[in-house]
């Protein structure tokens, strides 16, 4: 499983893009501002970075170290912080 996701995220392009998914953008108004949010299966970080830009405290989890690298890169580019864990 890990190797599959690492291979998918090795490309310099973002497999799912950098915009958050529509379900998340529609759900944000229901999340209390500034809350701590857990993003499971976060991949390359598009949802985590989006939430961090809105002022949420974000912890992300995924299987892929390559996804983590790209997520942290996107967080840096957007001047936000996310806490990202790679699941064993």
C-alpha positions in Angstrom: 0.0 0.0 0.0 2.7 2.5 1.0 4.7 1.8 -2.2 1.6 2.4 -4.4 1.1 5.9 -2.9 4.7 6.8 -2.9 4.9 6.0 -6.6 1.8 7.9 -7.3 3.1 11.1 -5.6 6.7 10.9 -7.0 5.7 13.0 -10.0 6.4 16.7 -9.7 2.8 17.4 -10.6 0.1 17.1 -8.0 -2.0 14.0 -8.8 -5.3 15.5 -7.4 -4.2 19.1 -7.9 -3.8 21.7 -5.2 -7.4 22.8 -4.8 -9.4 21.3 -1.9 -12.1 18.8 -2.7 -15.7 20.2 -3.0 -17.0 18.2 0.0 -14.5 19.9 2.2 -15.2 23.4 0.9 -18.9 22.9 1.4 -18.3 21.6 4.9 -16.0 24.3 6.2 -18.8 26.6 7.4 -19.9 23.8 9.8 -16.4 23.7 11.5 -15.9 26.1 14.4 -13.3 28.7 13.4 -9.8 27.9 14.7 -10.6 24.3 15.6 -8.1 21.5 15.5 -8.8 19.4 12.4 -7.6 15.9 11.5 -7.1 15.2 7.8 -6.9 11.4 7.3 -5.6 10.0 4.0 -4.2 13.4 3.2 -1.9 12.6 0.4 -0.2 15.7 -1.1 -1.8 18.1 1.4 -4.4 20.0 -0.7 -7.1 19.9 2.0 -4.8 20.3 4.9 -3.2 23.4 3.4 -6.6 24.9 2.5 -7.8 24.5 6.1 -4.5 25.9 7.5 -4.9 29.0 5.2 -8.4 29.5 6.8 -6.9 29.5 10.3 -7.5 25.9 11.4 -4.9 23.9 13.3 -4.3 21.0 11.1 -2.9 17.5 11.7 -2.6 15.3 8.6 -2.0 11.6 8.3 -1.2 9.4 5.3 0.8 6.3 4.2 3.1 8.2 1.8 6.4 10.0 2.7 6.3 11.4 -0.8 2.9 12.9 -0.2 4.2 14.4 3.1 7.1 16.0 1.2 4.7 17.7 -1.2 2.2 18.7 1.5 4.9 20.4 3.5 6.2 22.1 0.3 2.7 23.4 -0.4 2.3 24.6 3.2 5.6 26.5 3.0 4.6 28.1 -0.3 1.4 29.2 1.3 3.1 30.4 4.5 1.1 28.0 6.7 1.9 25.2 9.1 0.5 21.7 9.1 1.5 18.8 11.4 1.9 15.8 9.1 2.4 12.2 10.2 3.3 9.2 8.0 1.4 6.1 9.2 3.6 3.0 9.8 
